[in-house]
Amino acid sequence: MSGYTLTKTRFKEGVWEGLITAVASDAPTPEVAVSLDGKAVGAVRVSALGAAGQWLLEIPVPVEAIGDGVQTILVTDANADVTLGAFTMIAGDALAEDIRAEIELLRAELDMLKRAFRRHCLETG
């Protein structure tokens, strides 16, 4: 079990940022390992914040993660070998199919609501 938790704060301009919080306020700076497809991601920064037991984690998204398909970047506590979190990027055809499925579901629900509303208007009018 890790003595740290990770909470996403933002993802902007190709840099994923998160807040690492220690269970104990006097915990040392965490050693974080970030990987994509089992390979280490470089240029990861862990910076202390003003509050005790809190650090800013900055992960520049590697170029290898940008492309068609689904890419998951895994963040682990290197000392405890426990997963702190992960984030997924989806692009290309995989995303298009997912969006089409969601739109079809929304259309079906909207049609159901329209029928129910029309039936209600006929029954009360």
C-alpha positions as CSV (number, residue, x, y, z in Angstrom):
1,M,0.0,0.0,0.0
2,S,1.2,3.4,-0.9
3,G,1.4,6.3,1.5
4,Y,0.4,8.7,-1.2
5,T,-2.7,9.5,-3.3
6,L,-2.9,11.2,-6.7
7,T,-5.6,13.6,-7.9
8,K,-5.7,15.0,-11.4
9,T,-5.7,18.8,-11.5
10,R,-5.6,19.6,-15.2
11,F,-4.3,18.6,-18.6
12,K,-3.2,21.6,-20.7
13,E,-0.7,22.2,-23.5
14,G,0.5,18.6,-23.5
15,V,1.3,18.4,-19.8
16,W,-0.8,16.3,-17.4
17,E,-0.8,17.7,-13.9
18,G,-1.8,16.1,-10.6
19,L,-1.6,16.6,-6.9
20,I,0.2,14.0,-4.8
21,T,-0.9,14.0,-1.2
22,A,0.8,12.1,1.5
23,V,-1.1,10.2,4.2
24,A,1.4,11.4,6.8
25,S,2.3,15.1,6.6
26,D,5.9,14.4,7.3
27,A,6.4,11.9,4.5
28,P,9.4,12.3,2.2
29,T,9.1,13.4,-1.4
30,P,7.5,10.5,-3.4
31,E,9.5,8.6,-6.0
32,V,7.1,8.4,-9.0
33,A,7.5,6.1,-12.0
34,V,5.5,6.9,-15.1
35,S,5.3,4.5,-18.0
36,L,3.7,4.1,-21.4
37,D,3.5,0.5,-22.8
38,G,5.9,-0.6,-20.1
39,K,8.5,2.0,-21.1
40,A,9.5,4.8,-18.8
41,V,8.3,8.3,-19.6
42,G,11.0,11.0,-19.1
43,A,11.0,14.6,-18.0
44,V,8.5,13.9,-15.2
45,R,8.7,16.6,-12.4
46,V,7.6,16.3,-8.8
47,S,7.7,19.8,-7.1
48,A,6.9,20.6,-3.4
49,L,3.9,22.8,-2.8
50,G,3.5,25.2,0.1
51,A,1.5,22.8,2.2
52,A,3.3,20.0,4.0
53,G,2.7,16.6,2.4
54,Q,1.7,17.9,-1.0
55,W,3.5,17.9,-4.3
56,L,2.7,18.9,-7.9
57,L,3.3,16.1,-10.5
58,E,3.8,17.2,-14.1
59,I,3.9,14.7,-16.9
60,P,4.7,15.9,-20.4
61,V,2.8,13.6,-22.7
62,P,5.4,11.8,-24.9
63,V,5.1,12.0,-28.7
64,E,4.7,8.2,-28.8
65,A,1.4,8.6,-27.0
66,I,-0.1,10.8,-29.7
67,G,-1.7,8.8,-32.5
68,D,-4.6,6.5,-33.5
69,G,-6.0,4.2,-30.8
70,V,-6.0,4.1,-27.1
71,Q,-2.9,5.0,-25.0
72,T,-2.7,4.7,-21.2
73,I,0.0,6.3,-19.2
74,L,0.5,4.7,-15.8
75,V,1.7,6.5,-12.7
76,T,3.1,4.3,-9.8
77,D,4.8,4.8,-6.5
78,A,8.2,3.5,-7.3
79,N,9.1,2.5,-3.7
80,A,5.8,0.6,-2.9
81,D,5.3,-0.6,-6.5
82,V,1.6,0.5,-6.3
83,T,-0.4,2.3,-8.9
84,L,-1.3,5.8,-7.9
85,G,-3.3,6.6,-11.1
86,A,-3.4,6.5,-14.8
87,F,-4.8,8.6,-17.7
88,T,-5.9,7.5,-21.1
89,M,-5.8,9.3,-24.5
90,I,-8.1,8.2,-27.3
91,A,-7.7,9.4,-30.9
92,G,-8.4,8.5,-34.5
93,D,-10.9,5.8,-35.5
94,A,-11.3,4.4,-32.0
95,L,-12.6,7.8,-30.9
96,A,-14.9,8.2,-33.9
97,E,-16.6,4.9,-33.3
98,D,-17.1,5.7,-29.6
99,I,-18.6,9.1,-30.4
100,R,-20.9,7.6,-33.0
101,A,-22.2,5.1,-30.5
102,E,-22.9,7.8,-27.9
103,I,-24.7,9.9,-30.5
104,E,-26.9,6.9,-31.5
105,L,-27.8,6.3,-27.9
106,L,-28.7,10.0,-27.4
107,R,-30.8,10.0,-30.5
108,A,-32.7,6.9,-29.3
109,E,-33.3,8.4,-25.9
110,L,-34.5,11.7,-27.5
111,D,-36.9,9.8,-29.7
112,M,-38.3,8.0,-26.6
113,L,-38.8,11.3,-24.8
114,K,-40.5,12.9,-27.8
115,R,-43.0,9.9,-28.0
116,A,-43.7,10.1,-24.3
117,F,-44.2,13.8,-24.4
118,R,-46.6,13.6,-27.4
119,R,-48.5,10.8,-25.7
120,H,-48.8,12.9,-22.5
121,C,-50.0,15.9,-24.5
122,L,-52.7,13.8,-26.2
123,E,-53.9,12.3,-22.9
124,T,-54.1,15.6,-21.1
125,G,-55.3,17.8,-24.0
